[in-house]
Amino acid sequence: MSKFERKSGKNSPAISTASLPDIIFMLLFFFMTVTVMRTAEVKVAIQTPNATELTKLEQKSLVNFIYVGRPYERYQSEFGTAPRMQLGEKFADLGDISFFLEEHRLKLPENQKDKIITSMKIDSDITMGIVSDIKDELRKAGQLKVNYSAKRRVD
């Protein structure tokens, strides 16, 4: 006779799932606070040029985006087919650039205002005259940090 009896029929205890909803909600809140939603719907068609030397922008909250291209088909009846500039959610003229930049500066703390970068996403078919006009307006508004968006060239 053996000293130890084998207990047949008894299984290991079930794993408690009582804390599972708490873990799921913690993950949900984490991703809700960390995720950055896109703020502007792009209304112009942009085919960015290719480049070899690229750097990634670190703080997206310090970046102003200026989009330049031809309006998508659904906006062409209202705005035409000529190249247009988009600041934020709306089409704008050159005179609106300084107001757009000032709106962004007011939202930032004082120590970050000198770190603001303007990123220009421009269609590769747009003439350089439009780009020069935008750069002149940026210079007048005191925005000297300018970035041109491009795609990495595949060799």
N, C-alpha and C positions, 0 to 999 in steps of 0.2 A: 504494500500500500504506500502510496506516495504521500508525502507531507503536504505538498501543495496541490490543490485541486485546480483544474482548469475550469474557468467559468465560461461555459458556452452560452450563447444566446444574448450576452450583454454586449452592446456596441458602445463606441466612444460617444461622449455627449455631443449634442448638436452645437454648432457654432452660433453664438448669439449675434443677431443682426440688428439689435436695438440701436447701436450707434451709427449704423450705415446712413440713415437720413442726415444726421449731423455732419458726417464727412462729406456727403454730396453737396449740402448747402454751403459748407465752407469752401469747397472747390468752385462752386457756382459764384459765390461772392468774390472770390479771388480773381477769377477770369473776368467778371464784370468790371472790377476796378482797374485791372491792368490793361484791358483791351482798349485800343484807341479806334474810334469809329471815324470813317472818312467824313470830312466836314463839307466838302464841296462836290457837287455833281459836275463833271466835266461836260460842257456843252459843245466843245469844238473838237474836231478830229485832229489828233496829234500823232504823227509818225516821227518820233525823235531820232536824230541822227546817231550814227555809230561812233564810238571813240575808243581809244586804247588806254588812256590814263584817266581813271575814274577814282573818286573818293566818295565814301558814303557819308551822308549827313547824319549826325548823331542825335541832336535834339530836334525832333520834328515840330515841337511847339514853338520854336524860335524861327521857323521858316514861313515866309510868305510865298505863295505860289501865284505866278502869273502865267496863264495859259494863252497861247496865240495859235490860231488855226482857223480853218474854215468851219462854219457851224454845221452840225449834223443835219441830216435831211429834215427831221421834224421841226427844226428851228429856222430852216431856210426861208419858209414863207413869211416869217416875221422879220428876220434879220438879214436876208439875202445870202449870196454865196461868196461875198468878198471876205478876206481874212478879218477876223475880229479878235479882240482881246477880252479875256474873261478874268475878272478879279473876284475871288470867292465864288458866290453862286450866280452872279449876274454879269452880263456883258457891260463893258465900260469903255470910256474914251480915255485919251492920254491925260486929260486934266483930272481924272478921278484917282490917279495913282497916289498922289500925296495924301489925299483923304483916306484911302485904303491903308496906307502905311501907318498913318497916325492912329487910326482905329486899333490896329494891332499893337502899337507901342503902348497905348493906354491900358491894355489888358495885362501887360507884363510888369513885374517888379522892377524897381529902378536899377538894380545891379545886373539885370539881363538885357536891358535896352540896347547896349552897345554890341551885343552878340547876335542881333537879328540878321538873318540872311534872306535875300530875295532869290528864289529859284525860278528861273524862266523855263517853262516847258513849251518849246516852240516847234511847230511842224517843220520838217526839213524842206518843204517847198515854199516857205514864206521868204519874201525878199528881205535883204539886210537893212533896207531903209526903215521898215517898221521896227526892227530890233534896235536900230540906232536911235529912233525917236523915243522908244521906251527907256533906253539907257540914259538919254538926256533928262527925261523926267525923273528917273530915279536919282540922278546926280543932283538935280534941283531940290529934291525932297530930302537930301542928306543921306540917302541909302547907298553906301559905297561897297557893301559886301554883296556881290552878285554871283549866282551860280547858274550854269547852263546844264539842264538835264539831258542825259544821253544814255544810250544802251551800250553795253560792252560789245565790242566788235569780236566776232568769232573768227579766229584765223584758221 
